Amino acid sequence: MDPFALKTLNAERRARRAAILVTDIGDGRDRVVKEGDAVAGDLGIAIVKAFRTGLSGAVDAEGRQFFLNVHLPQPRLVVIGAVHISQALAPMAKIAGFPLEIIDPRTAFASDDRFPDVTLHAEWPEDVLKHCPLDRYAALAAVTHDPKIDDFALKAALDAECFYVGALGSRKTHAKRVERLLGMGATPDQIERINAPIGLDIGAANPAEIAVAVLAQVIAAFRSRGLGAKAKSEAA
């Protein structure tokens, strides 16, 4: 591997940014393509697909063969609220490959007894996220129903451009939430990114079913990263 390409790739990985090492199998030359870089033709289409799927492999493009070595940051699922939904969601998320961590300053809820083998922060979101900031490869689900706990985390997730932002509550509850977030400086475009009511509409009737709906929505958001923005630009 070219030393400069290796240095670039390692820098992107340390910063939790996605990158692909593109190697021309014919001559052995390689280069690093960062997520969002413009690449023309069939190779560009293959690279966009590889960023979404996370799968490495050989592709034929422009009469040549390339190997795409994909490096995606490990996605994080950050849940605000140590509630019943979170208890059901934790094992499901682990199976699906989304390491889950829970933030809730209410120590009566955020206990090891209720959440064994889960990364648990019995602190306020503003304190935790100061040391463990969110990024584009984080998903945030706010489920406390308490604005004092949820709102800061939601604004932080919007500012960090998390690939998924969801919040529990009815449409009436969300309308009040929108007013508060706008008052905190969130823009209307940011507000539109919040999935509220949280989760896919599967008619969920209990915490376990809501957890299924939330995880499905998180997976869908992760595997369609960038497609929403592309669709909007094409429509315009």
N, C-alpha and C positions, 0 to 999 in steps of 0.2 A: 504494500500500500504506500502511496505517496505520503511522505511525512507531513506535508501541509494539509492534505486531506484528513489524515489521522488527527492532527491537532484541531482542525475545525470540527470534526465529528465529536471528539471528546469534549470540546467546549460547549457544543449544543446539548450533549447528554447531561453535562453537569448543570446546565441552566434549565433542565427539564423542558427542552424544546425538541420537537420531532425533526428527524433528518434521515435521508436515505443516501447510502454510499452506492453510486451508480458506476459499475465497472463494465467497460467495453470488453467483452470476452475475446474479441478478435485481436486486439492489440494490448490488452491488459491495463490500459489507462483508466483511471478512476477519478471521480469528482464527487463532492458532497452537494446534494440538493436539499435546501431547507424548506420546511413546510411554508407554502405561500409563494415560493420562487416560481417564476413563469418558465415553463419548458414547452416548446412547440411540438406539434405532430403527435404521432402515435405514442412516442416515448412519454410525452407529457401526460397523455390520457392514462397510461399505465402507472405513472408515478402518482397521480391523483388517487387512483384506485388503491395503490399500495399504502398510501398514507391513511386511507379510511379503514382498510382491512387489517393493516399491521403485518401482512404476510410477505415474506421475502421470496424471491424466485427469479427465474430467467424469463425474459420477454424478447420478442422479435419486434423491431421497429426500424423503419427507414432502411430496410435491407441489411440490418446488423443485429447481433444478439447481445443483449445486456443482462447483467445480473443486478437485481435491486436488493440490497441488504438494508432492511427497514429497521430503524431504531425509534420506537415510540416510548415516551415516558410512561411509567406505570400509572394508570388512572387512579385517582383517589376519590372516594365517596365520603364526604364530610356531612354528617347528620347533626343538625342542631336540635337537641331534645332527646333525653333518655326516657322515651315513652314506649308504650306497647308496640307501636309500629316499628320502632327501632329494634326492639328485641326480636321481632320476626324477620326484619330486614338483614340483620347482621350475618346470620349463617347463609342466607340466600346470596348475599353480595360476595361473600368469600368464595362460594362455589362458582360464581359467575366470573371471578377474577377481578373483582373490584374491592381491594382492601378498604375496610370501613373504619372510620373513627367517629366517636361521638363527643360532642361538646355540650355540657349542661352544667351551669353553676349550682343547680339544686342537688345538694349531696344526698338527699333522701331518694332521689331518682338515679343519680349517676353513681351507682355502687358496683363493686366487682361481683357481688352476689347476683345482681340482676343481669350483668353483662360479662360473663366469664370469657376470657380469651379475646376481648375486644379492646382496642386502644381507646381509652376513656379519659376525657379531660373534665374534671369537676371544677371548671373555671368559667369565667365570662368569655364569650367569643372574642371580644376585642383584645383580651390578654393572650389567648391561644394563637389567634391568627397573626399577632404581631411577630411571634417566633416561628410559626409554621404557616407562612402566607399561602393564599390560594393562587392558582394559576390556570392556564387554559386547559390543562389536563386534570382539573379537579371538577367534581360535581358537588353541588350543595343542595341538601334537602332540609328545609326548615319546618319542623313539626311540633314546636312547643305550644303554639297558639298564644304566646306571650310576646308582645311587641318589644318589650325591654330586652329580650334575649334574641329574638329572630331578626329584628330590623337591621342591626349593625352587620350581622353576618350576610344578609341578603345584599346590602349595599356593597359590601366588600367583594362578594361573588360577582356582582355586575361589573364592578370596576376592574376586577381581575380577568374578565371575559371567560369565566368558567364555561365549559362546554355544556353544562346543564345547571339550571337554577329552578328549584321547585319550592312551593310553599303550601302548607296545609291550610284549609279554611274555605268557607263558602265564598261565592262571588261578592256578597255584601261585605264580608270580612276583608276580602282582597281590595275592594274599592277604598276602604279606609286605609289599608296598607299602602296603596298607591299614593294617596295623599301624603302620608308620612314620608315615604321614600322620595317623592318629589321635593318635599321640604328639606330633605337631607342632601339634595343636589343631584339625584338621579334624573336622567333624561327620559323622555317618553319612549325613545327607541330602546333604551335599556329595560324599561318597565315591561315592554312587549316580550322580552326574553324570559320572563318569569312564567313557569308552568303553574297556574293556579286556577282551579283546584288541582292539587298535585296528583300525578299519576295518570296512566292511560284510563280512559273511560270504559271499564269492564264491569261496571255495576258492583264494585267492591263494597262489602257490607260489614267487614270486621278488620281488625288490625293486620292480620296475616294477608288478607286479600289486598288491602291497601298497599302493603309492602311489595306484593307481586306486581301491582300496577306501577309503583314507583320504580322498581328495578327495571321493568320492561321499558319504561320511558327513558331511564338513564342509558340503557344499552342502545336504544334507538337513536338518542342524541349523540352518543359517542360514535356510532357507525355512520352517521350522516353529517359529521362535522364539515362545515363549509358549504354544504349543499343548499341550505336555506339562503345564505347570502348570494350564492350563484343564481338561484331561482329569482330572487328579488331583482338582481341586476339585469337578468334577461327580460323580465317583465317590463322593466323601465325602458 
